């Protein structure tokens, strides 16, 4: 069972919604034919958040090539754990992880000791979670960088690659590989040019169980995803709909005009968004 379902055990959904989803999950757990199951859906006013690590694939590929991919796995494990703690603390739902990306959503839950969240509170929780995760990510990144730069030279990995390439590989190729590793060893710091970027949108979305995944779908989910793609490194970008929900909460905002030459894919009518400074 996908671990995002655990919101049900925390009294997260309201009234009939909670009962419906609990019943659905029980029926789902008893189903053994592995067929796709699509339940009824509930249209809820929520705030959807997407995170993605820009530039991380380059680091992952480099470390994989020198048999150091365990470093990437350990970092992702820590990143996911911290992200989920932050999402949960701010009354959000962990929807899914997609590679080094995360989707979550906030709002329409009774997580405040009997107090029902409004759409405004869901937006506020989403912003707070995004800011907290951005700060935590910077610390995690710095820890990884310091740990890696403190390691011995990458020269020690040459012997491993030589063993891998011993059979059927020409000497010239081994020389090129060794030269690449030497260059990499001299430019360790450049490996850590990666950042967390975030897109947030608020609006009605369909919340449902699809197979064993509690998820949200719809145009407002897609807008949040496009805003995450639009964001540059280290940015938290929010839609105008989300900005209206939190404009009186004293966040520092910067309006961003979306260039018609570089529009949001499938949402060319969206002409601006906001960055949380």
Secondary structure, 3 states (H helix, E strand, C coil): CCHHHHHHHHCCCCHHHHHHHHHHHHHHHHCCCCCCCEEEEEEEEEEEEEEEEECHHHHHHHHHHCCCHHHHHHHHHHHHHHHHHHHHHCCEEEEEEECCEEEEEECCCCCECCECCCHHHHHHHHHHHHHHHHHHHHHHHHHHHHHHHCCCCHHHHHHHHHHHCCCCCCHHHHHHHHHHHHHHHHCHHHHHCCEEEEEEEEEEEEEEEECCEEEEECHHHHHHHHHHHHCCCCCEEECHHHHHHHCCCCCCEEEEECCHHHCECCECCCCEEEEEC
